[in-house]
Every structure is written in structure tokens, then in C-alpha cells.
């Protein structure tokens, strides 16, 4: 990638927008292809898992690859109030992922509140919007 940019700032802004547009066009093509490949992959995996279940096995192998069933348990909260009460009672805060929600934090900062133990930083990014003629 060349690092030579137009001398005028306006031309540089236009170039940034055009470059982003070209990237997004290519990205869309690849995203569609990747999504289709992922759907095919998921269908094959689902078929293999169902076949394992039908013949009551936990694994098998092909010429180059072996496959086995792995099981992972995922939580699905049905009642947050019960979860919060349990955490408060037991002190089991490790059940939560450790990050602060940006939206809720921003609201508090805008109201002048501080959240103890949390510092903030500002990340700058460039917003590009095409001007309608």
C-alpha cells in the first residue's frame, strides 16, 4: 500500500471514502461466500452428529480425519432478578464476565456520576458520510 496521500485534506477525505467503498464491496462478496460455506459446514456437522446418535457412537474416522462428539454447556438466563439475588447472597461475582457495558457507563458519565475503580479513555475514529448532491 502506498503511503502517498493527496495534498488537500478534502481530496484525502474523498479518497478515504472511495477506498472504504471498494473494501466493503469486496468484503460483501467474501462475506456472502463465507456465510454459504459456513452453512454447508454446519449442515455436514449436524448430519454427522445425528448419524452418530442413530448408530449410538461417540466418534468415527475418515481417511484423514477423526471426529468425536464434544459437549459444552452454555448458560441461558431466564430470570435475571433471581441471578442477581443469588450473586448478592453468595458473592459469586465470578459468574459474570468482567467488562463494563459502554452504553451504561457513558450514561453515568454524562450524568456526572463516577464508577469507582473504572477509568475511561477516548478512542478516536473517522466517520465518513457521502454528501448528497
N, C-alpha and C positions, 0 to 999 in steps of 0.2 A: 504494500500500500504506500502510495506516495504521500509525503507529508507537506506537499506544496498546496497552499490554500489561496483562494482569491484574495487580492489585496483589500478589497472593500468588504466591510462587515456584512452588508446586505446580501452581497453575492455569496458570501460564505454561509449565511443562513439558508439561502435558497439551495445551495449545494448540499447542506446537511439534510434538508427536507427531501431532495431528489434521491440522495444516497439511501436514506431510510426507506423511501418508497420502493426502490429497487430491491433492497434486502427483504422487505416484507412480502413482495411478490414471490420471490424465490422461497422464502420461509413458508409461505402458504402452500406452495406446491409440495414441498418436502413434508410439511405437517400432515397434509392430506394423505400422502403416500405412507408415512409412518403410522398414521391412525389406522389405515386399512391393514397394514402389516400387523399391527397390534391386535386388531380384531381377529385376524386369521390365527395369530399365535394363541390368543385366548380361547378360540373355538377348539383348536387342536388340544390344548391343555385340558379343557373341560371334557373333551371326548376321552382322553387318556384316563383322567380321574374317574369318570363314570365307568369306563371299561374295567379299571382296577376294582371298583366296587362290585360290579357284576360277577367277576370271577374270584372275588374275595382275596385279592393280593394287595400288598403294600408297595410293590416295586417290580420292575422288569427292566430288560435292557434290549437295546437295538444292536446294530453292528458297531457303532462308535460311541454310544451314549447309554448310560443307565439312568433310570428315573425312579424316584421314590416319593411317597406322599410325605409332605411335611405339614404340620398343623400349627397354626398361630392363633392365639385368642386375641380378639380385638374388643375393647370396651365400647358399649353404646349406651350413653346415659339416657335414661327415661325420665328421671326426676332430679334435676339439679339441686333443688332445695334439700332433698334427702342427702345428696352427696355432700353439700356444703355443711349440713348439720353433722354428718359423720366425721368429716375432716376436722371441724371445730372441736368436736368431742374427743377425738383420738389424737389430734395433732399430726395426722398423716398427710402433711402437705406435699410429700414427695409423689403423691398420686397425680399431681398436676404437672404439666410441662412448664419449664422455667423460662418464661418470657412474658413481657408486658405487652398488652394489646395497644398498638399505636393509637387507634382511634380514641379509646377510653382515656389514655394518658394525655393526648392532645386536648381533649375536652377539659380535663382538670387543669392543665397548664393555662389554657385560655381563660379559665375562671379565676386564675391566680393561686390555685392550690399547688402544694408541693407533695410529692410522693417520697417519703423517707427512703433513703438508700438507692434512689434512682437518679442518675444524671442523664441529660439528653445531649444530643449533638444534632446538627443540621446537615443533611446531605443535599447538596445542590445538584439539580439535573436541568437539562434544557427541554423546554416544551416547544414543539414545533407545530404550528397550525397553518394550513394553507389559507391564503387570503382569497376570498371570492371576488372576482372582477365583474 
